[in-house]
Amino acid sequence: MPVLDMNDDVLKESLHDLYEQAPCGYIFTLPDGTLIRVNQTFLDWTGYARDELDSRHLQDLLPAPGKMFYENQFVPLLFMQGAVHEVALDIIRQDGTRLPVLINSVLRVDAEGRPQWVASTVFAATDRRAYERELLLARTQAEHLAEVVTASSDAIITGSVDGAVQRWNISAERLLQYSPEAFLGLRLREILPLGGDDEYERIVDSLRAGEPLHMETVAVRCDGEHIDVSVSITPHTDDLGAVSSLSAIIRDISERRALERLQKEFLAMASHELRTPLAAIQGHAQLMQRRGAYSALGTETIITQSRQLARLVDDLLLASQIDADRLQLRLDELDVVAAAREATGHIVREGAAIRVDAPSRPVMIRADRQRLGQVFGNLLTNAVKYSADASEIAVRITDGEDQVRIEVVDHGIGIGQDDIPHLFTRFYRVGDVAGDIQGTGLGLYITRRIVEGHGGTITVHSEVGRGSTFTLTLPMSKNALP
Ligand code: ADP
């Protein structure tokens, strides 16, 4: 390499230009931070005129936290190590805006090791900061997404494109009942058979082609139990556009399916329940018309069957009001003992009468007279329907400090423990009884909503073959709802 003549004026000028116009700022300061020289690039970036920086300190160009950092960390480190690299700071420009920079500083010392001056290079870090911010934002978003996945009530499972399960959330463990260890060795196919071999292959082909899948199907739990689910499987592609992984969102729809089944059964049952009394009414009316004669039996049947029909229609209307949260109660002061006696009087029963054990004085509550009558009516009708003719049925009323307790006790067929939690669901009827005894499965649903509408509670204690006790509590008048 030919040696440059450092006395050459042209060369000196070029070096000077290189220094002034460099793609970075140069700053020279005394050890206390007094600015002694800066290059043109630094002036261009910050907007200061050269003389504006005369006898200013570098730390004067930093915002308060930066100034503290400079004095307490940067300078001591510089004095200790002789150099500091890539420190991120903000410099306040002449117009007050901030310039994010990275500073590298070197301390010059004299022969005795005394600090003389500090030379710093300054790189603009606006792009780098923006990039860092984007990275941070992306990380925060990914963290939020991960939180959503963890907290989701849907099961979420990701797997490789050949179906090996890789990750899953807590809801997946809950829904499918696999332990984390068991999950790892699983294949998606074991959880989602997706309608058999041919169908599965067809689905996998379209997923590999990048098409997402939405379907209602069954998922298989760890214990082999099948659950009704809706599934969305999304294929994810890599940078080259090839499908590299799959994620499945699995939602438990078994409750919805159970309700749909109940509703279907209800429709079949309701049309039967409506048709039977209608046929009886029609039959007897036609018979009287044909004979041209009044019949006491015919009239009696027409009246009782019309009542039955009216009750059914009332129940259906009331249930739909309750479903729409539009149950309205007209509250009055009333004696619950008298209401119970009146209700038992309406119950037609072969064999033994219904006993009422209650205080001889009135027990006052605030209630909707008609709806309370319905509550007694439903519980007593059930007690009669689900008991042998002569078995004992009783209503027991006890009043306490704050509430009155009403028990409707029968010694009938009883209810299995598995059925008890579902009794108050609309349309629910105990399977092996429902076929033989008429009913809609609406009575207890309506009863519970009316009782709760009064601020009360209803529970049931029952044993199959021994009988059932439905227990209500209602607030006493002074504690009642306004
Ligand atoms: P239903 O019109 O079918 O009687 P309910 O809602 O009143 O409807 O009752 C729901 C189901 O609960 C009934 O179908 C019956 O299987 C069961 N059930 C209700 N009360 C009794 C009772 N006292 N004894 C035995 N089973 C009962």
Boltz pocket constraint, residues with backbone or C-beta under 6 A from the ligand:
constraints:
  - pocket:
      binder: B
      contacts: [[A, 378], [A, 379], [A, 382], [A, 383], [A, 386], [A, 410], [A, 412], [A, 413], [A, 414], [A, 415], [A, 423], [A, 425], [A, 428], [A, 429], [A, 430], [A, 431], [A, 433], [A, 434], [A, 437], [A, 438], [A, 439], [A, 440], [A, 441], [A, 442], [A, 443], [A, 444], [A, 445], [A, 468]]
      max_distance: 6.0
